[in-house]
Each structure stands twice: as structure tokens, then as C-alpha cells.
Amino acid sequence: VYAVYAAIGGGYSNSGSAYAATIAGGYANAASGNAFYAAIGGGRSNRASGYASYAAIGGGYSNSVSTSAATIAGGYLNTATSYASYATIGGGSSNRASGSASYATIGGGSSNYVSASSTTISGGYLNSVYAVYAAIGGGYSNSGSAYAATIAGGYANAASGNAFYAAIGGGRSNRASGYASYAAIGGGYSNSVSTSAATIAGGYLNTATSYASYATIGGGSSNRASGSASYATIGGGSSNYVSASSTTISGGYLNSVYAVYAA
């Protein structure tokens, strides 16, 4: 112990050189620099350093905190750095909270990353969140860079641009982008929304674009709502197209509607 009021409870080869820091035990743990009042419960090779005042590491192996009041409960190679003050990482491995990730949370999983304030990744693998209040529940390689967007899970789904408050339930390679605020994609594969408040429940390669706000596509494949198709509906089928407001295609193949209220 090298700092005033610092304390080590036990263990082996621990080092306390930050003012009033505490290391309860474990092996090769260290509190240094400006990590005033930091606490390490145990584990191995955990580090509280830099400006990690009031930071806490519960245990695990090779976890690192260098920002104030951040918490890592355990796991392996998890880090909280930069301006990620008050961030929390529950466990898992190689998860990172950095950038401006104050009050961000990563529950667990592996190789997840948050860089914006008040964001959440519950778990999964290789998920990333870059926008304030955005959240990813789990899955693999999902990305949230639109304000307050939510991706529940799945693989390679993304909410970006001005897709504020957009939601993707799951599936694969679904996209909410452009001006897709309040848009929703339930699941499926390679569906895309780029207009406000449109909904695609599922299916494959369905799209809602342009001014097709509040349009709905139930499922099927390669169906499109675009042009001025606000409030239009395509129930399912394949390769159907609507481009006028309040139109309806229930299903079938290669049907097209271009006039308001036509069905």
C-alpha cells in the first residue's frame, strides 16, 4: 500500500497506490493514479486507474476501469474508459464502455460495445450501440446508432440515421434507416424501412420507403410500399407494389395499386 487511507484485505501481490482505495483480496489487483475511493473485491489482475474515483470491480480477471464511478461486476477483459462515468458492465468478456457512455449498461455476453450515454446492451456477441437511449437485447452483430432505437435480438440488424424510436424484434439483416422514426420490423430477413411509422411484420426483402409513412407489410417476399403509399397495406404474397395512400393488396403475386383507396 502506497497511498493515504488505502487498504488491502488480503490475497497476493495486490497494490494500492490511490488515495483511500480498497482491495479486499485476490491476486495482482491494483488501484492507482486518481482512482480515489475505488474498490476491488477480488479476482485477478483487475485494475482501477486513471480517473477511476469511486469505481468498483467486483472480481473476475483482467477487468479495467479508468473513469469515475463505473462498475464492473466480474468477467474477463471488460473495460470502462474515457467518459463512461457511472457505466455498468455485469460480466461476460471483452465488453467495452467508452466514448461518452455515461450511465450505459452492458449486462454480459462478449465483445459488446457502447459509446453513448444511457444506452443498454443486455448481452449477446459483437453488438454495438452508438446513440443515446438506444438498446440491444442480445443476438449477434446488431448495431444501434439511431436515437432511442431498440433491437431485441437476431443477427446483423441495424437501426441508423434518423430512425428515432424505431424497433426491430429480431431476424437477420433487417434495417431501419433514413427517416424511419417510430418504424417497426418484427423479424424476417433483409427487410427495410426508411419512412416514419411504417411496419413490416416479417418475411423477406420487403421494403417501405419514400413517403409510405404508416404503411404496413404483413409478410411474404419482395413486397414494396413506396411513393405516396401512406397508410397502405400489403398483407403478404410476393412482388406486390403500392404507391398511393390508403391502398390495399391482400396477397398474391405481382399485383400493383397506384390509386388512392384502390384495393
N, C-alpha and C positions, 0 to 999 in steps of 0.2 A: 504494500500500500504506500502510495507516494503523495496523496492529497489529503488536505484537512477534512476531517469528518468522514472520510471514505471508510468502507468496511467490507471485509471478506469473511463469510461464514465458515468456509472450509473448502474442501476439494484440493485440486492440484494445479500448480502453476498458473493461478489466476492473478490478474494485475489490476489494481485500482489507482488511477492517477488523475481522476476527475473529482472535483470538489463534491463531497457528500454522496458519492456514488456507492452503490451496494451490489456486491456479487455474493449470492448465497452459497454457491458451491460449483461443482463441475470441474472441467478441465480446460485450461488455456483460454479462459474467457477474459475479456478486458474492457474496462471503461476508461476512456482517455479524453484528452482535449477539453472541449467545453461541454462535455456530457454531464453537466451538473445534475445531481439528484437522479441520475439514471440508475436503473436496476436490471440485473441479470439474474434469473433464478437458478440456472444451471446449464447442463448440456456441455457442448464442446466447441471451442473456437468461435464463440459468439462475440460480437464487437458493438459497443456503443461508443461512438467517436464523433469528431466534428462538432456540430452544434446540437447534439442529441440530448439536450437538457430535458429532464423528466421522461425520457424514453424508457421503454421496457421490453426486454426479451425474456420470454418465459423459459425457454430451453431450446432443444434441438441442436443442430450442427451447422456452424459457419453462417449463421444469420448475422445481418449487419444493419444497424440504424445510425444515420448521421444527420437526422433532422429532429426538431423538438417534438416531444410528447407523442411520438409514433410508437406503435406496439406491434411486436411480432411474437405471437404465442409460442410458435415452435416450427418444426420442419427443417428443411435443408436449403441453404443458399438463398434464402429470401432476403430482400433488401428494401429499405425505405430511405430515400435520399432526397437531395435538393430541397424543394419547398413542400414536401409531402408531410407537413406537420399534422399531427393527430390522425394520420393514416393508420389502418389496422390490417395486418396480414395474419390470418388464423393459423395457417400451416402450409403443407404441401412443399413443393420445391421450385426454386428458381423463379419465384414470383417477385415482381418489382412494382413499387410505388415510387414515382419520381416526378420530375417536372413540377407542375402546380397541383399535385394530387393531395391537397389538404383535405382531411376528413374522408378520404377514399377508403374503400374496403375490398380486400381480396380474401375470400373465405378459405380457399385452398386450391387444390389442383396443381398444375405445373406450367411454368413459363407464361403465366398471365401477366398483363401489364396495364397499369393505369397511370394517366398523366394529367388528369383534370380533376377539379375539386368535386367532392361529394359524389363520386362515381362508385359503382359496385360491380365486381365480378365474383359470383358465388363460388365458381370452381371451373373445372374443365381444363383444356390444354390449348395454349397459344392464342387465347382470346385477348383482345386489346380494346381499351376504351380511352377515347381522346376528348370527349365532350362533357361538359358539366351536366351532372344529374343523369347521365346515360348509365345503362345497366345491362349486363350479360349474365344470364343464369348459369350457363355451362356450355357444354359442347366443345367444338374444336375449330380453331382458326376463325372465329367470328370477330367482327370489328364494328364498334360503335363510335362514330365521330359526328353524330348529329345530336343537338341539344335535347336531353331528356328522352332519348330513344331507348327502346327496350328490345333485346333479343333474348328469348327464353333459352334457346339451345340450337342444336343442329350443327351443320358444318359449312364453313365459308360463307355465312350470311353476313350482310353488311347494311348498316343504316348510316347515310352520309349526307353531306350538303345541308340543305335546308329542310331535311326530313325531321323537323322537330316533333317530338312526342310520337313518332312512328313506332310500330310494334311488329316484330317478326317472331312467330311462335316457334318455328323450327324448320326442318327440311334442309335443303342444300342449295347453296349459291343463289339464294334469293336476295333481291336488292330493293331497298327503299332509298331513293336519292332525289336529286333535283329539288322540287318544291313539294315533296311528299309529306308535308306536315299532317299529323293525325292519320296517316295511312296505315293499313294493316295487311300483313301477309300471314296466313295461318301456317302454311307449310308448303310441301311440294318441292319442285326442283326448277331452278332458273326462272322463277317468276320475278317480275319487275314492276314497281310502281314509282312514278315520278310526278304525280299530281296529288293535290291535297285530298285527304279523307277518303281516298279510294280503297277498296277492299278486294283482295284476291284470297280466296279461301285455301286453294291448293292447286294441284295439277302441275303442268309442265309448260314452260315458255309462254305463259300468259302475261300480258302487259296492259297497264293502264297509264296513259301518257297524256301530254298536251293539256287540254282543258277538261279532261274527263274526271273532274272532281266529283266525289261521292259515287262514282261508278262501282259496280260490283261484278266480279267474275267468280263463279262458284267453283269451277274446276276445269277439267279437260286439258287440251293442249293447243298452244299457238293461237289462242283467242286474244282479240285486241279491242280495247276501248280507247279511242283517241279522238282527235278533232275537237268537237264541242260536245262530247258524249257525257256531259254531267248527268248524274242520276240514271245512267243507262245500266242495263243488266244483261249479262250473258250467263246463262245457267251452267253450261258445260259444252260438250262436244269438241270439235276441232276446227281451227282456222276460221272461226266466225269473227265478224267485224262490225262494230257500231261506231258511228261518228256524229250522232245527233243526240240532243238532250232527251232524257226520259224514254228512250227506246228499249226494246226487249228482244233478245234471242234466247229461247229456252234451251236449245241444243242443236244437234245436227252437225253438218259439215259444209264449210264454205258458204255460209249464209252471210248476207250483208244488209245493214239497215242504215239509211242516210237521212231519213226524215223524222222530225220531232214526233214523238208518241207512236211511231210505227213499231210493229211487232211481227 
